[in-house]
């Protein structure tokens, strides 16, 4: 039997669109260097996706790419600029399909403040765990048909899906994360005052699980109150678990507190088979090709993936990669000449990447 702790990690590189071609190579260069430093063995597999794949393979999510992903431990998914895709059956947004197919039901989105980069608050260190595959999102909450439909020209209906299983499993991912963090505090965010059945079910499942995690302090906050408290007092939160659309909106709000979308990483995980590193931001066509995109979110998403794979596969090299990348990225953020303009720097994508590489150490 193969010892998974020694087997190379098989990692896909899916650049995506627009700034993806700039920030994904930056993240890969840093991960390669960190792997070399720690003797971690990685089998990198570049795969076609997005607008370039439509040109070369006739599909934004080619069947070859999907088949290759099935053989991997994880992958880096660059931003997808699907809003600019032509209206063709083969020009689809791959993201929801990947999340459904690989059962990536938890989207883990950290928010951390750093000095000097234009954060609205210091001392912020929270993680929003967003349910990823159901809720209001019509592109993924149905097996067939759409969760959004228009019976007459006057009426449009959006169906929100909440399941006990979906609620329980994302809550478990959040409890697991909370119990590993120093503050061991989990906040459920919902609106069960109005969505009595759907949010009600979500909160019921969170509360049922709480008995299994007595070391985690829990509370629940109504979503509108949470949106206000996040702006005024983000330091009072640690891990936050919520449903799909609330999590999508609140994680962008949280990013706004600490320098914007370039500072918003994310990791999509499920029951433990694979992990997908995916920054929260889009493909930023307005700045693509200028070499000024902030690669932090993509680098940090990649780092989170290696740390997670390291723990789930017992791969010590990958865990150490994650620790080295974290120290190097923090040091690079402290260098105003290296960091990008969106976070009060005078550098660009290349200078930030070089600064992270320079600071990598055991
Ligand atoms: P989507 O809906 O696909 O997530 P979006 O509408 O949120 O996309 P983005 O592409 O994320 O839009 O861009 C929003 C703004 O944030 C743009 O002005 C963009 O330039 C900026 N932005 C996004 N990512 C970065 C980044 N990594 N570095 C610098 N600026 C960024």
Boltz pocket constraint, residues with backbone or C-beta under 6 A from the ligand:
constraints:
  - pocket:
      binder: B
      contacts: [[A, 80], [A, 81], [A, 261], [A, 262], [A, 280], [A, 281], [A, 282], [A, 283], [A, 284], [A, 285], [A, 286], [A, 287], [A, 292], [A, 293], [A, 294], [A, 295], [A, 297], [A, 342]]
      max_distance: 6.0
